[in-house]
Structures are given as structure tokens and as C-alpha cells.
């Protein structure tokens, strides 16, 4: 029996399962660009590796000091991420050309995470202003593709249209939209859900940390614990919540001890990596648990092993937060997000996501310019002069009261 071709448009196309629909031509063109770009990424990685080896041979990298050793580790990590990005772009291009919608969406999501890692390493090595435009384009397009091709989001958009046409809003009113109907997890891990998890958790985390500092760390003293230039957000809690949700989504019914241990490990490791990034990228020290003890009896081995970047006490705090998030707050958050009217759902999310990205970019730029000024470098570019006028050292110290900046702790000053 001969298989009938799928028409380019018409009822058959609209009725086909989302994961089996043909990918638009423009996405296939990008697939070709992905394959070409993968070769360019590998070539760039090889070029940078040769350049770094040459710098080392010339004696310009002194591995006897801590920051240069960290510089080498960051560079090696970036090379590994470049290789991973090469593979992902190649696979993404093939998936797009072969109409593998679900595979393309998953590969694009992975490529977005790896690209973010490459950018983070580049910031630590060279600063924010030296991050290349092409790598930023890859990041943005990967995020857009992951959301655009995701079959679950396509089904949600179609449900939106049906609800609007039929005015059957029972599921929306019950607050169950976004639940994973396959039973594999609690919620669908798409961009819409993960973005609002990040946003809500960033606000909740900031409130918790502010209250904790006011009541426990320095009783009666208010300190601004914000982590972004604008708004009441602490992104470390937002990212932590996203990571916990992704790791525990399939195990939301697991025993509390499992949720606690997984959350503690994820939170502790992420806290360590975040501290590492801020110190070596900008010379910023946001927290330091050096000298922590276990119940005042003996030195904390976790704090010692992780060089004061996390501790047993705060890993336990992450574990408790993970339990509260997965067992209590996530269902509440899903209901809260479902209060967004259908006709505003995607438009509002797109606007808020754009503003959040702009806030994050502005924050990184302000950190970069703060570092340069503290290092004794006068503002020269238009962007640096703008930052110096509007977000000077006094403003930055007041806005980020929990942070201290020492240029000597960064890795860039040794290059």
C-alpha cells in the first residue's frame, strides 16, 4: 500500500499530530546554517586552543598563581563546551532537515544550555563586552526553536484556539493547564512553565533571603539582597528552582528524603558554581562560608572541600527549600500562572521574558563596568560612559549590598 504524502497545507496538516508535522522551510534553512555553523564552532575552538597553547609557550600564563590556574580550568571547560555545541548544532541541523520536530526541540534546548555555558566561560575569561554577537544569536535562536517546535506547546496553542472558539474553559478555570498529561512528570517542561517558575522563584527566594538576613544573620538590620539591576529578583533562586523542577519532575511523588537529598546536591553544586563564576568573572564575592562549623563542634567538611562557596548548613537549606517547592509551592505556582487570561498568555510571557533578558544583560554589563572602574580603567566606550553616569560605584555598592568587588580576585587581570 502506497503511503500518501502529507500536503503542504490544509486540513490534513492541521489535524496531524504536532510531532509529525513538517517543519517549515525557514527552519530547514536554519538547519543548513546549523550544520555549517557546527564546522565554524569546531574551527573556532581549535583556533582558540592553539592561541592559548602559544600564549602558554611564550610564558604569558603563570600557573603558579591561583587565578591563572582557574583561568586554565575555565578555558578547558569552554573548549569542552565548544565540542558539545559542535555536536548539538550538527544534530539539530539534521533533525530540522529530516522533519524530526520533537528531536529538534530537545536538541535546541540542550544547545541553549551549552551555549549559555560557553558565554559564561567567555565572560570569565574576557569580560561581557567581548562576547561575540554570533554566539548570542545561537543562544536566542536555540531558545526560540525549542519553544516553537515543542509539540506540547503546539498542543497548548491549539487548545487555546479551541477554548476561544468553543468558550469551553473548564480546564483553565480548574488551573490544570500545564500539567503533564502523559503522567511522566508533574508539569510539562516547556519554556512557558520554566520561565514563570524562574520568575516566581526569584521573587520568593529574595523575600525568604531578606527575611532570613533581617531575623537571623543581622537581627533588625535590613539589607537589599536583590541580584538584578532592576526589580525584586534573586536569580540564583530562580535558576535553582528550574534545576530542581527539571531534576525532580518525574519524581514529584518520591519520598521526602529523596527530594531533600537531590535538592541539597543541586542547590549546593549550583551555589558553588555561581560563586565561582561571579568571583572569576568580576571579582565579586557574594557569600563566603569559610570557617563554618557543624553545630559549633568541628569544622564543616563541605565548606572546606568547596572553599567556602557552600556549606552543609546551606545545602540542607536547599534541601528543605526543594521539598517546599516540589511538594507545596509548585502546584500553587501552576495555579497562579493559570490565572493569566488566555488571550494574554503568550503575549504577556514574551514581553516579560524580553524584559527579564534585558535586565540580566544590563546587570552583567553593570558588573563588567564596575569591575573595570574598580580596576582603575577609565570609561572609554559609549556604553561604559553610560554605565558610569547612571550606575556608578556608589550606586552599585548600594544596590548590591551583599556583594563586594575586588578586581584582583578575577581572572581577566592576568591575561
Buried (B, 14 or more C-beta within 10 A) or exposed (E): EEEEEBEEEEEEEEEEEBBEBBBEEEBBEBBEBBBEBBEEBBEBBEEBBEEBEEEBEEEEBEEEEEBBBBBBBBBEBBBBBBBBBBBBBBBBBBBBBEBBBBBBBBBBBBBBBBBBBBBBBBBBBBBBBEBEEEBEEBBEBBBEBBBBBBBBBBBBEEBBEEBEEEEEEEEBEEBEBBBBEEEEBBBBBBBBBBBBBBBBBBBBBBEBBBEEBBEEEEEEEEEEBBBBBEBBBBBBBBBBBBBBBBBBBBBBEBEEEEBBBBBBBBBBBBBBEBBBBBBBBBBBBBBBBEEBEBEEEEEBEBBBEBBBBBBBBBBBBBBBBBBBBBBEBBBEBBBEBBEBEBEEBBEEBBEEBEEBEEBBBBBBBBBBBBBBBBBEEEBEEEBBEEBBEEBBEEBBEEBBBBBEBBBEBBBBEBB
